[in-house]
């Protein structure tokens, strides 16, 4: 179940139909349903070509599963630069 303030993000072109929603049950208490922008295969290919030409640097900090609570606390306090990844 989606908690208060939660967001349901739908990201996919080939999805089954979205069932009817009951406003009070599904969207009340600041819940959101949103979609993401769909991109074409050509968009992806162009992005990868561009990425090969410019110096993209990613910042990833990994955490073991037993450190997940620490990772979430650090994320909450904006103490992770880049992406935090929990290793399962």
Residue pairs with C-beta under 8 A, 6 or more apart in sequence:
2 8
2 26
2 31
4 29
4 30
4 31
5 29
5 30
5 31
6 31
6 32
7 31
7 32
7 33
7 34
8 31
8 32
8 33
8 34
9 34
9 35
9 36
10 18
10 33
10 34
10 35
10 36
11 35
11 36
13 38
21 27
21 33
26 33
27 33
58 82
58 83
59 81
59 82
59 83
60 82
60 83
60 84
60 85
61 80
61 81
61 82
61 83
61 84
61 85
62 84
62 85
62 86
62 87
63 70
63 71
63 84
63 85
63 86
63 87
64 86
64 87
65 86
65 87
65 88
67 86
68 86
71 80
71 84
71 86
74 80
74 84
75 84
